[in-house]
């Protein structure tokens, strides 16, 4: 005698449904749209953009140690490649962006940076800053010696012009510095 319950055909349908759910072949899983973008590359849990940032940081170390701007330009190129990966660019696009940005910076920015490095500081410092400064005569200054007050300090001084004598209280200009002696006009 048969027991009351679902017919045999529906028991097999129920079994088929459970089998589909357990094997994740349910029609809901099959309806997911397929991605056009391939899965992103992982290297031991680290994404490509992270590798590019590691390269950029590694290039920053010699930049700081050697003060060579080229390392900074390559670091910027690596940062641009990381951005390319974040925006979905493939490996070829990342290397292309890295090379293009690095080469462009070296070709266009490096000459400007080198020009600024060669010029040196525009602010005169040390003895160069004293040349052309005005000073106050403290003791009579002639071609043999004397004393002046130059930027708050007392200096030994000589007249640059032979025979010229400067009296205390006069303002003079420093023509040049010779050791620890100011030559004045």
N, CA, C and O of each residue as an XYZ file, in Angstrom:
740
protein
N       0.803     -1.143      0.000
C       0.000      0.000      0.000
C       0.870      1.239      0.000
O       1.936      1.281      0.615
N       0.399      2.215     -0.687
C       1.143      3.465     -0.783
C       0.744      4.410      0.324
O      -0.406      4.433      0.763
N       1.720      5.194      0.773
C       1.417      6.195      1.789
C       1.013      7.488      1.111
O       1.328      7.748     -0.051
N       0.322      8.263      1.869
C      -0.091      9.544      1.304
C       1.116     10.475      1.229
O       1.940     10.490      2.143
N       1.223     11.204      0.218
C       2.354     12.105      0.044
C       2.463     12.525     -1.394
O       1.601     12.201     -2.211
N       3.479     13.220     -1.702
C       3.617     13.677     -3.074
C       3.836     12.509     -4.006
O       4.412     11.493     -3.617
N       3.388     12.647     -5.206
C       3.589     11.567     -6.169
C       5.075     11.358     -6.436
O       5.893     12.224     -6.126
N       5.411     10.247     -6.992
C       6.805      9.875     -7.245
C       7.495     10.861     -8.175
O       8.683     11.137     -8.009
N       6.776     11.391     -9.139
C       7.387     12.340    -10.080
C       7.811     13.602     -9.357
O       8.872     14.151     -9.652
N       6.993     14.083     -8.399
C       7.384     15.293     -7.713
C       8.521     15.028     -6.733
O       9.311     15.933     -6.466
N       8.630     13.814     -6.187
C       9.769     13.517     -5.334
C      11.064     13.624     -6.116
O      12.052     14.122     -5.575
N      11.103     13.197     -7.313
C      12.326     13.288     -8.094
C      12.644     14.743     -8.456
O      13.816     15.108     -8.543
N      11.617     15.579     -8.668
C      11.843     16.998     -8.954
C      12.427     17.688     -7.725
O      13.332     18.514     -7.849
N      11.912     17.354     -6.528
C      12.429     17.928     -5.303
C      13.879     17.514     -5.092
O      14.702     18.333     -4.683
N      14.195     16.272     -5.360
C      15.558     15.780     -5.239
C      16.459     16.495     -6.229
O      17.588     16.848     -5.887
N      15.992     16.715     -7.439
C      16.780     17.430     -8.448
C      17.043     18.874     -8.005
O      18.141     19.392     -8.209
N      16.055     19.517     -7.408
C      16.219     20.890     -6.967
C      17.259     20.962     -5.848
O      18.113     21.849     -5.865
N      17.204     20.062     -4.892
C      18.198     20.043     -3.813
C      19.593     19.776     -4.360
O      20.569     20.367     -3.898
N      19.688     18.902     -5.329
C      20.980     18.600     -5.940
C      21.531     19.842     -6.632
O      22.719     20.144     -6.512
N      20.677     20.559     -7.353
C      21.123     21.774     -8.032
C      21.606     22.820     -7.032
O      22.629     23.469     -7.250
N      20.858     22.981     -5.922
C      21.260     23.962     -4.923
C      22.570     23.576     -4.254
O      23.413     24.435     -3.995
N      22.746     22.302     -3.976
C      23.960     21.878     -3.286
C      25.192     21.949     -4.185
O      26.302     22.123     -3.683
N      25.027     21.822     -5.468
C      26.170     21.907     -6.378
C      26.326     23.297     -6.976
O      27.159     23.500     -7.860
N      25.539     24.251     -6.508
C      25.589     25.634     -6.961
C      25.352     25.757     -8.473
O      25.923     26.620     -9.139
N      24.526     24.903     -8.976
C      24.171     25.004    -10.388
C      22.739     25.469    -10.541
O      22.086     25.205    -11.551
N      22.273     26.147     -9.552
C      20.911     26.654     -9.576
C      20.798     27.687    -10.684
O      21.754     28.415    -10.951
N      19.651     27.760    -11.326
C      19.489     28.722    -12.417
C      19.829     30.163    -12.029
O      20.239     30.932    -12.899
N      19.674     30.573    -10.733
C      20.032     31.934    -10.334
C      21.527     32.183    -10.517
O      21.939     33.290    -10.863
N      22.330     31.158    -10.285
C      23.764     31.313    -10.479
C      24.118     31.375    -11.957
O      25.084     32.027    -12.354
N      23.332     30.694    -12.754
C      23.603     30.674    -14.187
C      23.191     31.969    -14.863
O      23.669     32.277    -15.954
N      22.307     32.732    -14.227
C      21.827     33.966    -14.835
C      22.773     35.149    -14.609
O      22.540     36.213    -15.183
N      23.806     35.015    -13.817
C      24.730     36.122    -13.583
C      25.377     36.528    -14.900
O      25.810     35.670    -15.669
N      25.445     37.823    -15.164
C      26.108     38.239    -16.410
C      27.605     37.958    -16.316
O      28.214     38.108    -15.257
N      28.173     37.556    -17.418
C      29.602     37.289    -17.458
C      30.341     38.619    -17.577
O      29.930     39.487    -18.347
N      31.405     38.785    -16.836
C      32.191     40.009    -16.848
C      33.047     40.047    -18.116
O      33.647     39.048    -18.513
N      33.085     41.206    -18.727
C      33.946     41.346    -19.904
C      35.401     41.518    -19.489
O      36.307     41.150    -20.237
N      35.632     42.075    -18.300
C      36.993     42.270    -17.816
C      37.481     40.990    -17.161
O      36.776     40.403    -16.340
N      38.671     40.556    -17.516
C      39.199     39.360    -16.869
C      39.507     39.660    -15.404
O      39.683     40.821    -15.034
N      39.571     38.643    -14.582
C      39.878     38.897    -13.182
C      41.255     39.553    -13.041
O      42.168     39.267    -13.815
N      41.394     40.430    -12.052
C      42.655     41.146    -11.853
C      43.712     40.202    -11.326
O      43.416     39.242    -10.614
N      44.933     40.488    -11.684
C      46.047     39.617    -11.299
C      46.396     39.821     -9.829
O      46.465     40.955     -9.354
N      46.607     38.759     -9.133
C      47.052     38.777     -7.748
C      48.376     38.060     -7.667
O      48.600     37.048     -8.330
N      49.250     38.604     -6.842
C      50.547     37.978     -6.635
C      50.710     37.779     -5.137
O      51.216     38.658     -4.440
N      50.295     36.658     -4.657
C      50.419     36.390     -3.236
C      49.560     37.315     -2.397
O      49.970     37.695     -1.301
N      48.380     37.690     -2.874
C      47.485     38.551     -2.121
C      47.730     40.037     -2.353
O      47.012     40.860     -1.784
N      48.709     40.410     -3.162
C      49.009     41.812     -3.418
C      48.630     42.126     -4.860
O      49.045     41.434     -5.789
N      47.832     43.184     -5.033
C      47.406     43.555     -6.380
C      48.516     44.305     -7.101
O      49.474     44.775     -6.486
N      48.365     44.407     -8.419
C      49.396     45.075     -9.228
C      49.640     46.510     -8.801
O      50.787     46.955     -8.747
N      48.565     47.245     -8.496
C      48.756     48.645     -8.131
C      49.577     48.767     -6.864
O      50.328     49.730     -6.708
N      49.452     47.812     -5.954
C      50.262     47.848     -4.739
C      51.743     47.635     -5.065
O      52.617     48.259     -4.463
N      52.011     46.745     -6.027
C      53.397     46.534     -6.449
C      53.971     47.811     -7.038
O      55.126     48.152     -6.781
N      53.171     48.518     -7.826
C      53.649     49.764     -8.420
C      53.962     50.794     -7.329
O      54.942     51.532     -7.432
N      53.131     50.841     -6.291
C      53.405     51.782     -5.204
C      54.649     51.386     -4.421
O      55.384     52.251     -3.944
N      54.890     50.087     -4.285
C      56.119     49.626     -3.635
C      57.334     50.050     -4.468
O      58.346     50.489     -3.921
N      57.223     49.913     -5.799
C      58.316     50.341     -6.684
C      58.529     51.852     -6.550
O      59.669     52.313     -6.492
N      57.440     52.621     -6.502
C      57.561     54.074     -6.363
C      58.261     54.437     -5.059
O      59.124     55.315     -5.047
N      57.906     53.777     -3.967
C      58.555     54.048     -2.683
C      60.023     53.639     -2.718
O      60.882     54.336     -2.178
N      60.304     52.509     -3.356
C      61.691     52.053     -3.459
C      62.524     53.029     -4.284
O      63.708     53.210     -4.001
N      61.940     53.654     -5.287
C      62.657     54.651     -6.081
C      62.808     55.971     -5.331
O      63.688     56.772     -5.647
N      61.954     56.195     -4.345
C      62.070     57.401     -3.539
C      63.255     57.375     -2.590
O      63.781     58.425     -2.221
N      63.676     56.185     -2.192
C      64.809     56.072     -1.256
C      66.094     56.609     -1.884
O      66.740     57.462     -1.276
N      66.500     56.148     -3.084
C      67.720     56.729     -3.652
C      67.560     58.209     -4.002
O      68.549     58.941     -4.032
N      66.343     58.656     -4.265
C      66.120     60.078     -4.517
C      66.522     60.885     -3.296
O      67.180     61.918     -3.422
N      66.134     60.425     -2.124
C      66.456     61.143     -0.893
C      67.941     61.036     -0.579
O      68.553     62.010     -0.140
N      68.525     59.867     -0.798
C      69.930     59.653     -0.441
C      70.869     60.393     -1.392
O      71.824     61.031     -0.947
N      70.607     60.314     -2.694
C      71.533     60.889     -3.672
C      71.111     62.253     -4.198
O      71.913     62.932     -4.839
N      69.887     62.669     -3.950
C      69.347     63.935     -4.454
C      69.398     64.009     -5.979
O      69.579     65.084     -6.553
N      69.238     62.857     -6.625
C      69.178     62.833     -8.091
C      67.705     62.857     -8.496
O      66.970     61.925     -8.167
N      67.258     63.893     -9.197
C      65.840     64.016     -9.518
C      65.321     62.921    -10.447
O      64.108     62.729    -10.537
N      66.197     62.202    -11.134
C      65.753     61.152    -12.049
C      64.992     60.052    -11.310
O      64.015     59.513    -11.830
N      65.436     59.722    -10.104
C      64.750     58.698     -9.326
C      63.320     59.136     -9.006
O      62.399     58.319     -9.025
N      63.138     60.405     -8.715
C      61.801     60.926     -8.449
C      60.911     60.845     -9.677
O      59.710     60.601     -9.564
N      61.497     61.050    -10.847
C      60.721     60.984    -12.078
C      60.263     59.557    -12.361
O      59.137     59.340    -12.807
N      61.128     58.591    -12.103
C      60.720     57.196    -12.252
C      59.674     56.821    -11.204
O      58.777     56.026    -11.485
N      59.779     57.380    -10.004
C      58.789     57.114     -8.962
C      57.418     57.657     -9.364
O      56.397     57.016     -9.115
N      57.397     58.830     -9.982
C      56.129     59.384    -10.470
C      55.553     58.493    -11.572
O      54.341     58.283    -11.634
N      56.423     57.969    -12.442
C      55.967     57.036    -13.482
C      55.356     55.785    -12.880
O      54.350     55.286    -13.384
N      55.948     55.266    -11.804
C      55.392     54.086    -11.138
C      54.049     54.416    -10.502
O      53.143     53.583    -10.511
N      53.907     55.614     -9.953
C      52.620     56.033     -9.403
C      51.552     56.131    -10.484
O      50.398     55.771    -10.253
N      51.929     56.615    -11.656
C      50.979     56.691    -12.772
C      50.570     55.291    -13.236
O      49.420     55.071    -13.614
N      51.510     54.350    -13.205
C      51.185     52.973    -13.574
C      50.231     52.358    -12.556
O      49.340     51.596    -12.931
N      50.405     52.677    -11.270
C      49.478     52.184    -10.239
C      48.083     52.731    -10.493
O      47.098     52.004    -10.366
N      47.991     54.001    -10.850
C      46.690     54.598    -11.156
C      46.061     53.929    -12.377
O      44.849     53.720    -12.428
N      46.899     53.597    -13.357
C      46.394     52.905    -14.546
C      45.793     51.558    -14.172
O      44.754     51.180    -14.713
N      46.425     50.827    -13.257
C      45.884     49.544    -12.818
C      44.571     49.736    -12.078
O      43.628     48.971    -12.285
N      44.495     50.750    -11.217
C      43.263     51.001    -10.467
C      42.118     51.337    -11.425
O      40.972     50.961    -11.179
N      42.422     52.038    -12.505
C      41.395     52.399    -13.480
C      41.060     51.262    -14.438
O      40.203     51.419    -15.308
N      41.729     50.116    -14.286
C      41.371     48.942    -15.076
C      42.286     48.646    -16.244
O      41.976     47.768    -17.049
N      43.386     49.334    -16.366
C      44.314     49.065    -17.459
C      45.057     47.752    -17.235
O      45.335     47.372    -16.098
N      45.369     47.078    -18.308
C      46.086     45.810    -18.224
C      47.576     46.028    -18.006
O      48.045     47.158    -17.873
N      48.303     44.927    -17.973
C      49.741     44.979    -17.706
C      50.482     45.768    -18.787
O      51.399     46.528    -18.477
N      50.096     45.597    -20.035
C      50.756     46.316    -21.129
C      50.514     47.819    -20.981
O      51.432     48.619    -21.158
N      49.293     48.193    -20.659
C      48.975     49.610    -20.470
C      49.744     50.188    -19.290
O      50.192     51.333    -19.345
N      49.903     49.408    -18.225
C      50.631     49.887    -17.045
C      52.092     50.163    -17.386
O      52.625     51.213    -17.027
N      52.743     49.226    -18.078
C      54.142     49.427    -18.444
C      54.287     50.572    -19.447
O      55.263     51.320    -19.400
N      53.327     50.707    -20.342
C      53.370     51.796    -21.312
C      53.265     53.146    -20.608
O      54.014     54.075    -20.913
N      52.334     53.247    -19.667
C      52.169     54.496    -18.921
C      53.418     54.785    -18.087
O      53.875     55.926    -18.024
N      53.965     53.757    -17.453
C      55.188     53.934    -16.664
C      56.310     54.498    -17.533
O      56.959     55.476    -17.160
N      56.534     53.884    -18.682
C      57.607     54.340    -19.563
C      57.328     55.730    -20.126
O      58.221     56.576    -20.166
N      56.088     55.967    -20.563
C      55.751     57.251    -21.173
C      55.905     58.396    -20.175
O      56.493     59.427    -20.502
N      55.387     58.227    -18.973
C      55.467     59.286    -17.970
C      56.920     59.507    -17.547
O      57.364     60.649    -17.432
N      57.653     58.432    -17.319
C      59.051     58.560    -16.887
C      59.900     59.238    -17.951
O      60.678     60.139    -17.637
N      59.762     58.821    -19.198
C      60.553     59.411    -20.284
C      60.158     60.867    -20.508
O      61.020     61.716    -20.734
N      58.857     61.159    -20.445
C      58.414     62.541    -20.626
C      58.978     63.440    -19.533
O      59.423     64.552    -19.817
N      58.965     62.974    -18.292
C      59.526     63.777    -17.207
C      61.030     63.987    -17.388
O      61.540     65.082    -17.152
N      61.733     62.941    -17.804
C      63.177     63.070    -17.994
C      63.488     64.021    -19.144
O      64.432     64.807    -19.056
N      62.710     63.962    -20.216
C      62.973     64.820    -21.373
C      62.599     66.279    -21.133
O      63.289     67.182    -21.605
N      61.502     66.515    -20.397
C      61.009     67.877    -20.283
C      61.290     68.529    -18.930
O      61.571     69.727    -18.880
N      61.222     67.781    -17.846
C      61.377     68.377    -16.520
C      62.838     68.365    -16.067
O      63.286     69.303    -15.408
N      63.577     67.322    -16.410
C      64.966     67.199    -15.955
C      65.828     68.394    -16.368
O      66.577     68.903    -15.534
N      65.755     68.870    -17.633
C      66.580     70.036    -17.983
C      66.262     71.268    -17.136
O      67.162     72.031    -16.785
N      64.995     71.461    -16.812
C      64.614     72.606    -15.978
C      65.174     72.429    -14.571
O      65.704     73.374    -13.988
N      65.057     71.215    -14.025
C      65.577     70.944    -12.679
C      67.094     71.124    -12.629
O      67.622     71.703    -11.680
N      67.784     70.636    -13.638
C      69.241     70.764    -13.657
C      69.674     72.224    -13.772
O      70.671     72.627    -13.173
N      68.932     73.007    -14.534
C      69.245     74.433    -14.662
C      69.123     75.122    -13.304
O      69.957     75.952    -12.944
N      68.074     74.770    -12.552
C      67.891     75.374    -11.236
C      68.965     74.914    -10.251
O      69.397     75.691     -9.400
N      69.395     73.671    -10.360
C      70.445     73.181     -9.470
C      71.773     73.866     -9.753
O      72.532     74.145     -8.824
N      72.067     74.139    -11.014
C      73.329     74.782    -11.374
C      73.370     76.251    -10.982
O      74.443     76.781    -10.693
N      72.227     76.914    -10.966
C      72.192     78.341    -10.653
C      72.597     78.613     -9.215
O      73.153     79.670     -8.919
N      72.334     77.704     -8.346
C      72.651     77.927     -6.943
C      71.625     78.840     -6.308
O      70.669     79.267     -6.956
N      71.829     79.134     -5.049
C      70.854     79.981     -4.360
C      70.939     81.427     -4.842
O      72.024     81.931     -5.134
N      69.804     82.078     -4.919
C      69.771     83.479     -5.344
C      70.081     84.413     -4.187
O      70.390     85.586     -4.397
N      70.001     83.909     -2.988
C      70.313     84.718     -1.819
C      71.809     84.636     -1.583
O      72.373     83.549     -1.459
N      72.441     85.793     -1.523
C      73.884     85.792     -1.263
C      74.100     85.496      0.211
O      73.411     86.023      1.084
N      75.075     84.640      0.457
C      75.340     84.228      1.828
C      76.829     84.372      2.122
O      77.650     84.451      1.208
N      77.162     84.404      3.401
C      78.559     84.461      3.811
C      79.226     85.748      3.371
O      78.642     86.828      3.460
N      80.455     85.624      2.895
C      81.258     86.779      2.472
C      80.617     87.484      1.279
O      80.706     88.704      1.149
N      79.971     86.708      0.411
C      79.319     87.321     -0.754
C      78.233     88.302     -0.327
O      78.007     89.306     -1.004
N      77.561     88.027      0.783
C      76.502     88.918      1.249
C      77.069     90.222      1.796
O      76.365     91.231      1.827
N      78.323     90.223      2.225
C      78.928     91.435      2.786
C      79.411     92.394      1.705
O      79.489     93.599      1.941
N      79.732     91.877      0.532
C      80.199     92.726     -0.560
C      79.064     93.654     -0.981
O      77.963     93.205     -1.300
N      79.350     94.954     -0.977
C      78.350     95.947     -1.358
C      77.563     96.490     -0.176
O      76.794     97.438     -0.338
N      77.736     95.911      1.013
C      77.010     96.383      2.190
C      77.616     97.692      2.687
O      78.792     97.969      2.452
N      76.806     98.492      3.374
C      77.347     99.733      3.931
C      77.772     99.476      5.370
O      77.218     98.612      6.049
N      78.747    100.227      5.820
C      79.298    100.059      7.159
C      79.573    101.430      7.761
O      79.659    102.428      7.046
N      79.709    101.469      9.076
C      79.986    102.691      9.810
C      81.439    102.650     10.283
O      81.872    101.664     10.880
N      82.189    103.718     10.018
C      83.589    103.778     10.425
C      83.635    104.050     11.930
O      83.045    105.018     12.411
N      84.344    103.182     12.675
C      84.505    103.344     14.127
C      85.842    104.001     14.462
O      85.910    104.893     15.308
N      86.898    103.556     13.797
C      88.227    104.150     13.950
C      88.701    104.547     12.559
O      88.310    103.928     11.569
N      89.527    105.559     12.481
C      89.984    106.069     11.189
C      90.477    104.921     10.301
O      91.274    104.082     10.721
N      89.968    104.912      9.037
C      90.338    103.881      8.071
C      91.174    104.528      6.979
O      90.753    105.503      6.357
N      92.368    103.973      6.750
C      93.214    104.420      5.641
C      93.742    103.169      4.936
O      93.233    102.069      5.154
N      94.749    103.335      4.104
C      95.256    102.190      3.343
C      96.001    101.184      4.211
O      96.331    100.092      3.748
N      96.272    101.549      5.486
C      97.000    100.648      6.378
C      96.085     99.924      7.365
O      96.448     98.856      7.859
N      94.923    100.471      7.659
C      94.032     99.789      8.594
C      92.987    100.700      9.177
O      92.891    101.875      8.822
N      92.196    100.139     10.085
C      91.119    100.853     10.749
C      90.044     99.865     11.192
O      90.194     98.652     11.043
N      88.953    100.411     11.742
C      87.863     99.554     12.216
C      86.522    100.113     11.712
O      86.295    101.322     11.659
N      85.641     99.150     11.342
C      84.294     99.509     10.906
C      83.294     98.595     11.608
O      83.640     97.522     12.102
N      82.040     99.056     11.634
C      80.955     98.213     12.147
C      80.140     97.781     10.937
O      79.491     98.594     10.280
N      80.191     96.465     10.656
C      79.554     95.899      9.463
C      78.532     94.861      9.904
O      78.895     93.825     10.461
N      77.274     95.132      9.659
C      76.153     94.257     10.013
C      76.230     93.796     11.466
O      76.072     92.614     11.771
N      76.476     94.758     12.352
C      76.469     94.482     13.777
C      77.770     93.939     14.335
O      77.865     93.714     15.541
N      78.770     93.721     13.504
C      80.050     93.181     13.963
C      81.163     94.173     13.652
O      81.097     94.923     12.679
N      82.180     94.159     14.498
C      83.334     95.038     14.289
C      84.347     94.300     13.419
O      84.758     93.181     13.725
N      84.736     94.951     12.334
C      85.680     94.372     11.376
C      86.901     95.269     11.259
O      86.817     96.486     11.427
N      88.039     94.647     10.966
C      89.204     95.453     10.578
C      88.980     95.854      9.124
O      88.395     95.099      8.347
N      89.448     97.040      8.765
C      89.182     97.537      7.415
C      90.393     98.301      6.888
O      91.225     98.796      7.649
N      90.462     98.379      5.552
C      91.474     99.176      4.853
C      90.773     99.906      3.720
O      89.760     99.452      3.188
N      91.334    101.035      3.374
C      90.806    101.790      2.242
C      91.279    101.114      0.958
O      92.448    100.750      0.834
N      90.370    100.951      0.015
C      90.723    100.339     -1.267
C      91.549    101.314     -2.106
O      92.427    100.899     -2.864
N      91.265    102.610     -1.968
C      91.994    103.640     -2.718
C      93.193    104.118     -1.894
O      93.009    104.551     -0.756
N      94.395    104.052     -2.425
C      95.568    104.544     -1.679
C      95.433    106.047     -1.420
O      95.029    106.809     -2.299
N      95.775    106.453     -0.210
C      95.720    107.871      0.141
C      94.368    108.329      0.640
O      94.272    109.441      1.159
N      93.350    107.562      0.515
C      92.002    107.943      0.954
C      91.858    107.598      2.429
O      92.218    106.500      2.853
N      91.324    108.547      3.220
C      91.147    108.373      4.660
C      89.672    108.604      4.990
O      89.057    109.562      4.522
N      89.119    107.701      5.808
C      87.719    107.808      6.255
C      87.739    108.054      7.760
O      88.432    107.360      8.503
N      86.978    109.038      8.196
C      86.946    109.434      9.603
C      85.811    108.705     10.327
O      84.858    108.270      9.681
N      85.895    108.562     11.663
C      84.826    107.916     12.435
C      83.490    108.612     12.217
O      83.411    109.840     12.164
N      82.430    107.794     12.090
C      81.078    108.306     11.857
C      80.692    108.320     10.385
O      79.509    108.470     10.080
N      81.634    108.172      9.460
C      81.328    108.164      8.028
C      80.737    106.809      7.630
O      81.031    105.773      8.227
N      79.905    106.859      6.614
C      79.364    105.627      6.021
C      80.260    105.236      4.852
O      80.617    106.079      4.028
N      80.621    103.967      4.780
C      81.436    103.452      3.676
C      80.755    102.214      3.110
O      79.896    101.604      3.746
N      81.162    101.863      1.899
C      80.658    100.635      1.277
C      81.786     99.620      1.180
O      82.930     99.971      0.892
N      81.454     98.366      1.421
C      82.444     97.294      1.356
C      82.602     96.883     -0.101
O      81.642     96.453     -0.741
N      83.831     97.018     -0.624
C      84.101     96.634     -2.012
C      84.390     95.146     -2.115
O      83.944     94.481     -3.050
N      85.147     94.621     -1.136
C      85.449     93.195     -1.123
C      85.976     92.817      0.249
O      86.317     93.678      1.061
N      86.035     91.529      0.492
C      86.563     91.011      1.751
C      87.870     90.301      1.439
O      87.922     89.434      0.567
N      88.918     90.670      2.152
C      90.240     90.043      1.979
C      90.600     89.373      3.299
O      91.125     90.027      4.200
N      90.328     88.082      3.424
C      90.549     87.375      4.680
C      89.582     87.873      5.721
O      88.371     87.700      5.582
N      90.114     88.504      6.791
C      89.267     89.042      7.846
C      89.238     90.576      7.785
O      88.861     91.235      8.753
N      89.633     91.123      6.659
C      89.683     92.585      6.500
C      88.754     93.003      5.371
O      88.742     92.414      4.290
N      87.973     94.043      5.660
C      87.070     94.576      4.651
C      87.759     95.700      3.910
O      88.306     96.605      4.541
N      87.749     95.668      2.603
C      88.284     96.758      1.777
C      87.112     97.662      1.431
O      86.132     97.216      0.835
N      87.215     98.941      1.808
C      86.075     99.842      1.716
C      86.306    100.968      0.720
O      87.441    101.302      0.381
N      85.206    101.541      0.264
C      85.189    102.715     -0.619
C      84.418    103.821      0.057
O      84.275    104.906     -0.505
